[in-house]
Amino acid sequence: MANLVIVESPTKVNTIKGYLGSNYKVIASKGHVRDLPKSTLGVDIENGFEAHYINIRGKGDLIKSIKKEAKGAGKVFLATDPDREGEAISWHLANALGIPVEETKRVTFNEITKSAIKKAIKNPRTIDMNLVDAQQARRILDRIVGYKLSPLLWKSVKSGLSAGRVQSVATRIIVEREEEIKAFIPTEYWTIEAVISDGGKKEITVRFVGDANGKIKLENEAETQKILDKIGKNDFIVSRVKKSVRHKAPQPPFTTSTMQQEASKKLGFQSARIMKVAQELYEGVNVGAENGGTQGLITYMRTDSLRISADASNAAMEYIKGRYGDDYYPKSPRVYKTRSGAQDAHEAIRPSNVAIEPLKIKKYLTSDQFKLYKLIWERFVASQMESAELNTVTVDFDAAGYVFRTSGYTVAFPGHLAVYEASDDEKTQKNADGDEDIEIKNLRLPTLDDGEKFHADKIDPSRHFTEPPPRYTEAALIKFLEEKGIGRPSTYTPIITTILARNYVVRDGKALVPTPLGEVTTKLMKDKFPDIVDYKFTATMEDDLDGIEKGTTDMREMLEEFYDDFKEELEKAEATIETDKEQYEIPTEETDIICEKCGSRMVVKNGKFGKFAACPNYPKCKNTKPLVKPEEKPETKPQIADFKCEKCGADMVLRTGRFGSFYACSRYPECKFTKQKVKEIDAKCPKCGGKILTKFGKNHSVFY
């Protein structure tokens, strides 16, 4: 009688089945099989917050199939993902199958490799109810907040809205950054840069710092001109040459947060795309028989731990010494300290087998898989390597009593830089003077001696203005959430996905921008439910959930404490919402576009692909138009063709589309006639002697 192994994802099935052999059958639950009902609260608040779960609609046949397989199996192993959510799915499966918790065989693995799977099967445990309760508490909290607050939003803001506990905090973060940007008042400042030379081969760019008493901040043109007048044609004399050796340590291996931040910056991936690809790498890819066939390429991708196993550390040591030499491995293995409050159930994100180099398996991976695997692999290998050794030099020049400075470095020993270099904001360090290395480039300065004289070939004073704080990108938001203790590795992507889907936030390039709906909803939440959108309160709730997982906090006591305060805020809000309703009306942004169908002034709306102009008389008038930002408007008028539209006789204008240039009717969208743009080439048709024309097709040029 074969044993049954139940996993979450169907993509794991064949990989794990291949490791376990014919005595095991592997099936997938395809995520949760039970959840709270959608139509009711599903939580009995008066009776200890008892949750009433039902089978998820559409999963009835799957549950029957799993029951049938379990009934005929020797042993049933619950092998869902190794986190709170996975533990809860196993608990729900056990309930559906009628298996008592104390009789369950729960198996977890941090990586999908043959050794890890077999070891897990040999060492099953029972379901950890602390983990289950932590997941239940989060689900119940989110259900109570969403179910109780959503009707209030319908009454005061807009029908169909839903409120989320952590999502509301994330929206607030983005809204408050936008408020900072709007309130920002630029401040003028000046810089002076000079290109100096010794009349020979030495030419250096230097920047004004101050004088012998310290740094001087130039606030206006008059101050700057005063310094320029004093410098005049004076020489720039080397006054100090400071050389030092700096050891630059590698960055630690990835956590979920740092992986998402780096993949966003280096690869340009959005959060959901990063986690999708990481899931594929974790669950298993066929990398060819020569590389071990189908296997999971990375460890579990939802983690905030920096710990790695002893086996992984030893494998990295052997690889680094074999590939780069003994000098590239530190005297003792590197150990990174996980931040306070982080969960340490899993290792950091690393390759399952460091010997599988990215280039070896590139042909077996999709482009996204290769890029992300390469990033993870390089980061991990570099994290275990020796520090880089940099010879740095900082040179000060005296010009009429003022100090100008330049600095640079050369790499004496590359160490971990031979494999990986972190993105700019991660690698910023302090130079010998304690200043950040913002201006230091990978630059070899010429040999300079005290007293050496240079003259200015060019002095360039520049006016600048301070800039407002930048809008959050997904990477920056995830970093902020992690620093504030808001959410956990498994929730970062769902948080961002939700606030975008609910139209509280939209993307502008990589930036996250609040919509008027997001701004109004945030105002209401801050006014009526300050605790829900308070950073510290939300972080404390996360700590409480961690406490439930560890068994140090009681789930029901935590829920009762939360609900007592929440209920009071809810009652006050319900009593005042009608009188305050006008405060929370979504402002309508008008355009200067007149609807040609009904004559109304069109308004700005947000859609799936950004903002567009829509008739305010919708649904009676459904006219819409694309919005063009002023800076995107062409400076010249469209090029008019020397022929007319064959359908309506209007002018034809040259347009640019996905596959090149074409002519379109100037009355678009009323008339949608188009004509391919063609070009004569310097040749004649061999059959008839006529002109040969070329046009661009989807994939290549076509001649006719």
C-alpha positions in Angstrom: 0.0 0.0 0.0 1.6 3.2 -1.2 2.1 6.2 1.1 0.5 9.6 0.2 2.3 12.9 0.2 0.2 16.0 0.0 1.9 19.2 -1.2 0.5 22.7 -2.0 1.6 23.3 -5.6 1.1 20.9 -8.6 4.5 21.9 -9.9 6.2 20.2 -7.0 4.5 16.9 -7.6 6.7 15.3 -10.3 9.9 16.6 -8.7 9.1 15.1 -5.2 7.6 11.9 -6.8 10.9 11.3 -8.6 12.9 11.5 -5.3 10.6 9.2 -3.3 9.9 6.4 -5.8 7.1 4.0 -6.5 6.1 3.5 -2.9 4.8 7.1 -2.7 2.0 8.9 -4.4 2.3 12.7 -4.5 -0.7 15.0 -5.0 -1.4 18.7 -4.6 -4.0 20.6 -2.6 -3.6 23.6 -4.8 -3.4 25.9 -1.8 -6.1 26.2 0.8 -9.0 23.9 0.8 -11.0 25.6 3.5 -11.5 29.3 4.5 -13.9 31.7 6.1 -17.2 32.2 4.2 -17.3 35.2 1.9 -20.9 36.1 2.6 -20.7 36.3 6.4 -18.2 37.4 9.1 -17.5 33.7 9.9 -16.1 34.5 13.3 -18.0 34.1 16.5 -16.7 37.1 18.5 -18.9 36.3 21.5 -17.5 32.8 21.9 -13.8 33.1 21.9 -13.4 34.3 18.3 -14.3 30.8 17.0 -13.7 30.6 13.3 -16.3 28.8 11.1 -14.5 27.4 8.1 -16.2 26.0 5.0 -14.9 24.2 2.0 -13.7 26.7 -0.7 -16.2 26.9 -3.6 -14.9 24.9 -6.5 -12.7 22.6 -4.4 -15.4 20.0 -3.6 -14.2 17.5 -6.2 -10.6 18.0 -5.2 -11.3 17.4 -1.5 -13.2 14.2 -2.5 -10.3 13.0 -4.6 -7.8 13.7 -1.7 -10.1 11.8 0.8 -10.2 8.8 -1.6 -6.4 8.8 -2.0 -5.9 9.1 1.8 -8.3 6.3 2.5 -6.3 3.9 0.4 -2.9 5.1 1.6 -0.6 3.5 4.1 0.6 6.8 5.6 -0.5 10.3 4.9 2.3 12.9 4.9 1.3 16.6 5.0 4.1 18.4 3.0 2.7 21.9 2.5 5.0 24.9 2.6 7.2 25.4 5.7 5.6 28.5 7.1 2.4 29.6 9.0 0.3 29.5 5.9 1.5 26.1 5.0 1.0 24.8 8.6 -2.6 26.1 8.5 -3.2 24.4 5.1 -2.0 21.1 6.6 -4.3 21.6 9.6 -7.3 22.2 7.3 -6.4 19.1 5.3 -6.1 17.0 8.4 -9.6 18.3 9.4 -11.0 17.5 6.0 -9.5 14.0 6.1 -10.6 13.3 9.7 -7.0 12.9 11.0 -6.6 14.0 14.7 -3.8 16.6 15.1 -1.8 14.3 17.4 -1.8 11.6 14.7 -0.7 13.8 11.8 2.6 13.3 10.0 3.8 16.8 9.1 6.9 17.1 7.0 8.8 20.3 6.0 11.8 21.0 3.9 13.7 24.2 3.2 14.8 23.0 -0.2 13.4 20.6 -2.8 16.4 18.3 -3.2 16.6 14.5 -2.9 18.4 14.5 0.4 16.2 17.2 2.0 12.9 15.4 0.9 14.1 11.9 2.1 15.3 13.4 5.4 12.0 15.1 6.0 10.0 11.9 5.2 12.1 10.0 7.7 11.5 12.6 10.5 7.8 13.7 10.5 6.3 15.6 13.3 2.7 16.5 14.3 1.1 19.8 13.2 2.4 22.7 15.2 -0.8 24.4 16.6 1.1 27.5 17.6 1.9 28.1 13.9 -1.7 27.4 13.0 -3.0 29.8 15.6 -0.7 32.5 14.4 -2.1 32.2 10.9 -5.6 32.0 12.2 -5.1 35.1 14.3 -3.9 37.1 11.3 -6.8 35.8 9.2 -9.4 36.6 11.9 -7.9 40.1 12.5 -8.0 40.9 8.8 -11.6 39.5 8.4 -12.9 41.5 11.4 -11.3 44.8 10.1 -12.4 44.2 6.5 -15.9 43.0 7.3 -16.6 45.8 9.8 -15.0 48.7 8.1 -16.0 48.1 4.5 -19.7 49.1 5.0 -18.5 52.3 6.6 -16.4 53.1 3.5 -19.4 52.4 1.2 -21.5 54.9 3.1 -18.9 57.7 3.3 -16.5 57.3 0.3 -17.6 54.9 -2.4 -19.6 51.7 -2.8 -17.7 48.5 -3.3 -14.6 49.6 -1.3 -12.9 47.2 1.0 -10.6 48.0 4.0 -7.5 46.0 4.9 -5.6 46.1 8.1 -2.0 46.2 6.8 -2.9 47.4 3.4 -4.4 50.6 4.9 -1.0 51.2 6.6 0.8 50.7 3.4 -1.5 53.2 1.6 -1.0 55.7 4.4 2.8 55.4 3.9 2.5 56.3 0.2 -0.1 59.1 0.8 2.1 60.7 3.5 5.1 60.7 1.2 3.0 62.4 -1.5 2.0 65.0 1.1 5.7 65.6 1.9 6.4 66.1 -1.7 3.6 68.6 -2.2 4.6 70.5 1.0 8.3 70.6 0.0 9.9 74.0 -0.5 13.1 73.9 -2.5 16.2 75.5 -1.1 18.9 77.0 -3.3 22.5 75.9 -3.1 25.6 76.1 -5.2 28.6 73.9 -6.0 32.0 74.7 -7.6 33.8 72.1 -9.7 37.1 72.7 -11.3 39.2 70.8 -13.9 42.9 71.4 -13.0 46.1 70.3 -14.7 49.8 70.6 -14.2 50.5 71.6 -17.8 51.6 68.1 -18.5 49.7 64.8 -18.4 48.0 65.2 -15.1 44.4 66.4 -15.2 42.0 66.1 -12.3 38.5 67.1 -11.4 38.1 68.6 -7.9 35.2 70.0 -5.9 34.9 72.9 -3.5 34.7 71.8 0.1 35.3 74.8 2.3 38.3 76.4 4.0 40.8 75.6 6.8 38.0 76.0 9.4 35.8 73.3 7.8 33.1 72.8 5.3 31.2 75.8 3.8 27.7 75.5 2.3 27.2 77.9 -0.6 23.6 79.1 -0.4 23.5 81.7 -3.2 25.2 83.2 -6.2 26.7 86.1 -4.3 28.6 83.8 -1.8 29.8 81.7 -4.7 31.0 84.6 -6.8 32.9 86.0 -3.7 34.9 82.8 -3.5 35.5 82.7 -7.3 36.8 86.3 -7.2 39.2 85.4 -4.4 40.5 82.3 -6.2 41.0 84.3 -9.4 43.9 82.8 -11.2 45.6 81.4 -8.1 47.3 78.0 -8.3 45.7 74.9 -6.9 48.4 73.5 -4.6 48.3 70.0 -3.1 48.0 70.5 0.6 47.2 67.0 1.8 47.4 63.5 0.4 45.8 60.9 2.6 46.2 57.3 1.7 44.6 54.4 3.5 43.6 50.8 3.0 39.9 49.9 3.4 38.5 46.5 3.7 35.1 46.2 2.2 33.0 43.3 3.6 30.4 41.5 1.5 26.7 41.9 1.9 24.8 39.0 3.6 22.8 36.4 1.6 19.3 37.4 0.6 16.2 37.6 2.8 12.8 38.0 1.0 13.0 41.7 1.5 16.5 42.3 0.3 16.0 39.9 -2.7 13.0 41.9 -3.7 14.8 45.2 -3.3 17.9 44.1 -5.3 15.9 42.3 -8.1 13.8 45.5 -8.4 16.9 47.7 -8.8 19.2 45.4 -10.8 16.6 43.5 -12.9 13.7 45.9 -13.0 11.3 43.3 -11.8 8.1 44.1 -9.9 7.5 42.4 -6.6 4.9 39.9 -7.8 7.1 38.9 -10.7 10.1 38.4 -8.4 8.2 36.1 -6.1 6.6 34.1 -9.0 10.0 33.4 -10.4 11.5 32.6 -7.0 8.6 30.1 -6.5 9.5 28.4 -9.8 13.2 28.1 -8.8 12.2 26.7 -5.4 9.7 24.2 -6.6 11.9 22.7 -9.3 13.3 23.0 -12.8 14.6 20.4 -15.1 18.2 21.4 -15.6 19.3 18.4 -17.7 20.6 15.0 -16.7 24.2 16.3 -16.5 23.1 18.7 -13.7 20.9 16.3 -11.8 17.6 16.5 -13.7 14.6 18.2 -12.1 15.4 19.8 -8.8 14.7 22.9 -6.7 17.4 25.4 -7.4 17.0 27.7 -4.3 15.9 27.4 -0.7 12.5 28.6 0.5 12.0 32.1 -0.6 9.9 33.5 2.2 12.3 34.2 5.1 13.8 37.1 7.0 16.7 35.0 8.4 20.4 35.4 7.5 21.3 32.0 8.8 22.7 29.3 6.5 23.3 25.6 7.3 26.6 24.1 8.1 26.4 22.0 4.9 25.8 25.0 2.8 28.7 26.9 4.5 31.1 24.0 3.8 29.9 23.6 0.2 30.5 27.3 -0.3 34.0 27.0 1.2 34.9 24.1 -1.1 33.6 25.9 -4.2 35.3 29.3 -3.4 38.7 27.7 -2.7 38.4 25.4 -5.7 37.3 28.1 -8.1 39.2 31.2 -6.8 41.9 30.0 -4.5 42.4 29.9 -0.7 43.0 33.7 -0.6 39.4 34.3 -1.5 38.0 32.5 1.5 38.1 34.2 5.0 40.0 32.7 7.9 36.8 31.5 9.4 33.3 31.0 7.9 31.1 34.1 7.8 28.1 34.3 10.1 25.6 37.0 9.8 23.4 38.2 12.6 19.7 38.2 11.8 17.9 41.4 12.8 16.0 41.6 16.0 12.5 40.3 15.8 13.1 38.3 12.6 11.7 34.8 12.3 14.5 32.2 12.1 12.6 29.2 11.0 14.3 29.1 7.6 17.7 29.7 6.2 18.5 32.8 4.1 17.7 32.5 0.4 20.6 30.6 -1.3 21.2 28.1 -4.1 20.3 24.5 -3.1 23.6 23.4 -4.7 26.3 26.0 -5.1 28.1 23.8 -7.7 25.2 24.4 -10.1 26.6 27.6 -11.7 24.1 29.9 -13.5 25.8 29.6 -16.9 25.8 25.8 -16.7 22.0 25.7 -16.7 21.2 28.9 -18.6 19.8 27.0 -21.6 17.3 25.2 -19.3 15.9 28.3 -17.7 13.6 31.1 -18.9 15.2 34.5 -19.1 13.6 35.6 -15.8 14.6 32.4 -14.0 18.2 32.7 -15.2 18.5 36.4 -14.1 17.1 35.8 -10.7 19.0 32.6 -10.1 22.2 34.3 -11.1 21.5 37.1 -8.7 20.8 34.8 -5.8 23.7 32.5 -6.6 26.2 35.4 -6.9 25.0 37.1 -3.8 25.3 33.9 -1.7 28.8 33.0 -3.0 30.0 36.5 -2.5 28.6 36.6 1.1 30.9 33.7 2.0 34.1 35.3 0.5 37.0 37.4 1.8 36.6 41.1 2.0 37.8 43.3 -0.8 40.9 45.4 -0.2 40.9 48.9 -1.6 43.7 51.4 -1.7 42.0 54.7 -1.2 43.4 58.2 -1.6 41.9 61.6 -0.7 43.7 64.7 -2.0 43.0 68.3 -0.8 44.1 71.3 -2.9 44.5 74.8 -1.5 43.3 77.7 -3.8 43.6 81.1 -2.2 42.8 79.6 1.2 39.9 77.5 0.0 39.9 73.7 0.0 39.0 71.6 -3.1 39.0 67.8 -2.9 39.1 64.7 -5.0 39.3 61.1 -4.0 39.5 57.7 -5.6 40.5 54.1 -5.1 42.1 51.2 -6.7 41.3 47.6 -6.0 44.3 45.9 -4.4 42.5 42.6 -3.9 39.0 42.0 -5.3 37.8 39.4 -2.8 34.0 39.1 -3.1 33.9 41.8 -5.8 35.2 39.1 -8.1 31.7 37.7 -8.0 29.1 40.3 -7.0 28.7 44.0 -6.3 25.7 45.3 -4.4 23.5 48.1 -5.8 24.6 51.7 -5.0 22.6 52.4 -1.9 23.7 49.1 -0.3 27.4 49.6 -0.9 27.6 53.2 0.4 30.3 53.3 3.0 32.4 55.8 4.8 35.8 57.0 3.5 38.8 57.8 5.7 37.3 61.2 6.7 34.0 59.8 7.7 32.2 61.2 4.7 30.1 59.0 2.5 31.7 57.8 -0.7 29.1 59.4 -2.9 31.7 61.0 -5.2 34.3 58.2 -5.0 34.4 56.3 -8.3 36.5 53.3 -9.4 39.2 55.9 -10.3 43.0 55.7 -10.4 44.4 59.1 -9.5 47.9 60.1 -10.7 50.7 60.2 -8.1 50.5 63.5 -6.2 52.9 65.1 -3.8 52.5 67.8 -1.2 53.2 71.3 -2.6 52.6 70.2 -6.2 51.0 73.1 -8.3 48.1 72.9 -10.7 46.3 75.6 -12.6 42.6 75.7 -13.4 41.6 74.9 -17.0 38.0 75.3 -16.1 36.0 76.4 -13.1 32.3 75.6 -13.2 29.9 77.1 -10.6 26.5 75.4 -10.6 23.2 76.4 -9.1 21.0 73.6 -7.6 17.9 73.2 -5.6 17.2 70.7 -3.0 14.8 68.0 -4.1 11.8 66.6 -2.3 11.9 63.0 -1.0 11.3 60.5 -3.9 8.1 58.6 -4.2 8.2 55.1 -3.0 9.1 52.3 -5.4 8.0 48.8 -4.6 11.6 48.1 -3.4 11.6 51.2 -1.2 8.2 50.4 0.3 9.2 46.9 1.1 12.4 48.2 2.8 10.3 50.7 4.9 7.8 48.0 5.9 10.6 45.7 7.0 12.3 48.5 9.0 9.1 49.4 10.8 8.2 45.7 11.5 5.0 46.0 9.4 4.1 42.7 7.7 6.3 39.7 7.2 8.1 38.1 4.2 5.0 36.3 3.0 2.9 39.5 3.1 5.0 42.1 1.3 3.9 41.2 -2.2 0.1 40.6 -1.3 0.1 44.1 0.4 1.4 45.8 -2.8 -0.8 43.8 -5.1 -3.9 44.6 -3.0 -3.5 48.4 -2.8 -2.9 48.5 -6.6 -5.9 46.3 -7.3 -8.1 48.4 -5.1 -7.0 51.5 -6.9 -5.7 53.2 -3.7 -2.3 53.5 -5.5 -1.2 53.5 -9.1 2.2 53.1 -10.8 3.9 55.9 -12.5 6.9 54.2 -14.0 8.5 52.5 -11.0 7.0 55.0 -8.5 3.9 54.3 -6.4 1.4 57.2 -6.4 -1.7 57.5 -4.3 -5.0 58.1 -6.1 -7.6 60.6 -4.8 -9.5 57.5 -3.6 -6.4 56.4 -1.6 -5.9 59.9 -0.2 -9.6 60.2 0.9 -9.6 56.6 2.4 -6.4 57.3 4.3 -7.9 60.6 5.7 -11.0 58.7 6.9 -8.9 55.9 8.5 -6.6 58.4 10.3 -9.6 60.3 11.6 -11.8 57.4 12.6 -9.4 54.5 13.1 -6.0 55.9 14.1 -4.9 52.6 15.6 -5.5 50.6 12.5 -3.2 52.8 10.4 -0.6 53.5 13.2 2.8 52.2 12.3 3.8 51.2 15.9 0.4 49.6 16.6 0.6 47.5 13.4 4.2 46.5 14.2 3.1 45.5 17.8 0.4 43.3 16.3 3.0 41.5 14.2 5.0 41.0 17.4 1.9 39.5 19.0 1.5 37.1 16.1 5.1 36.1 16.5 4.4 35.5 20.2 1.5 33.2 19.3 3.8 31.3 17.0 6.3 30.9 19.8 3.6 29.9 22.3 4.2 32.9 24.6 1.0 34.8 23.6 -2.5 33.5 23.8 -4.4 33.9 20.6 -7.8 34.6 22.1 -6.5 37.1 24.7 -4.7 39.0 21.9 -7.9 39.1 19.7 -10.0 40.2 22.7 -7.6 43.0 23.5 -7.6 44.2 19.9 -11.4 44.0 19.5 -12.3 45.9 22.7 -10.5 49.0 21.4 -11.5 48.5 17.8 -15.2 48.2 18.7 -15.1 51.5 20.6 -13.6 53.3 17.5 -16.1 51.6 15.3 -19.1 52.8 17.3 -17.8 56.4 17.4 -17.2 56.3 13.7 -20.7 55.0 12.9 -22.3 57.7 15.1 -20.5 60.5 13.3 -20.0 59.3 9.7 -23.2 60.8 8.3 -22.4 64.3 9.6 -18.8 64.0 8.4 -19.5 62.5 5.1 -18.7 65.6 3.0 -15.1 65.5 4.3 -14.5 62.2 2.5 -15.9 62.9 -1.0 -13.5 62.0 -3.7 -12.4 65.2 -5.6 -13.1 65.3 -9.3 -10.2 66.3 -11.5 -11.4 68.1 -14.6 -9.5 68.3 -17.9 -9.7 70.9 -20.6 -11.0 68.3 -23.0 -14.6 68.7 -24.2 -16.6 65.5 -24.9 -17.5 65.7 -28.6 -20.5 63.4 -28.0 -22.3 65.4 -25.3 -20.4 68.6 -24.8 -19.4 68.0 -21.2 -15.9 68.8 -19.8 -14.2 65.4 -19.4 -12.8 64.3 -16.0 -9.7 62.2 -15.1 -10.3 58.5 -14.2 -7.9 55.8 -13.2 -7.9 52.5 -15.0 -5.9 49.3 -15.4 -3.3 51.1 -17.5 -3.2 54.4 -15.8 -5.2 57.7 -16.1 -7.5 58.5 -18.9 -10.2 61.1 -19.7 -13.8 60.1 -19.3 -17.2 61.8 -19.8 -18.7 62.7 -16.4 -22.1 61.6 -17.7 -21.2 57.9 -17.6 -23.1 55.6 -18.1 -25.3 57.7 -20.4 -22.2 58.8 -22.3 -19.3 56.3 -22.3 -16.8 58.4 -24.3 -13.2 58.1 -23.2 -9.9 59.5 -24.4 -6.2 58.9 -23.6 -4.5 61.5 -21.5 -1.2 62.9 -22.7 1.0 64.6 -20.2 2.2 68.1 -21.2 5.8 66.9 -21.4 4.8 64.0 -23.7 3.0 66.2 -26.2 5.0 66.5 -29.5 6.7 69.8 -30.0 5.9 69.8 -33.8 2.6 69.2 -35.6 2.0 65.7 -37.0 3.4 65.2 -40.5 0.5 65.3 -43.0 0.6 62.9 -45.9 0.2 64.0 -49.5 -2.9 61.8 -49.9 -6.3 61.7 -48.2 -8.2 59.1 -46.2 -9.8 56.6 -48.6 -12.8 56.3 -46.3 -13.8 59.8 -45.3 -11.5 62.1 -47.3 -9.8 63.7 -44.2 -6.0 64.3 -43.9 -3.8 61.3 -43.2 -1.0 61.8 -40.6 2.1 59.9 -39.9 2.0 57.9 -36.6 4.4 55.6 -34.9 3.2 52.2 -33.6 4.5 49.0 -32.1 5.9 47.8 -35.5 7.1 51.1 -37.0 5.6 54.1 -38.8 2.2 54.1 -40.5 -0.4 56.6 -41.7 -3.7 57.1 -39.8 -6.8 59.2 -40.4 -6.6 62.5 -38.6 -10.3 62.0 -37.5 -9.4 58.9 -35.3 -11.2 57.4 -33.4 -14.3 58.4 -35.5 -12.5 57.0 -38.5 -10.0 54.2 -38.0 -8.6 53.9 -41.5 -4.8 53.3 -41.6 -2.3 52.7 -44.4 1.1 51.1 -44.2 4.1 53.5 -44.7 6.2 52.3 -47.7 9.6 53.4 -48.9 11.2 53.2 -52.3 14.5 51.5 -52.7 17.1 52.0 -55.3 16.2 49.0 -57.5 13.8 48.0 -60.2 11.5 45.0 -60.4 13.3 42.3 -62.5 9.9 41.2 -64.0 8.2 44.5 -65.0 10.8 47.2 -64.4 8.6 49.1 -61.9 9.6 50.5 -58.5 10.3 48.2 -55.6 8.9 49.3 -52.3 9.6 48.1 -48.7 7.4 48.1 -45.7 8.0 46.9 -42.1 6.1 43.8 -41.0 5.9 42.3 -37.5 9.3 40.6 -37.6 11.1 41.8 -40.8 11.0 44.0 -43.8 8.8 42.9 -46.8 9.7 43.9 -50.3 7.1 44.1 -53.1 
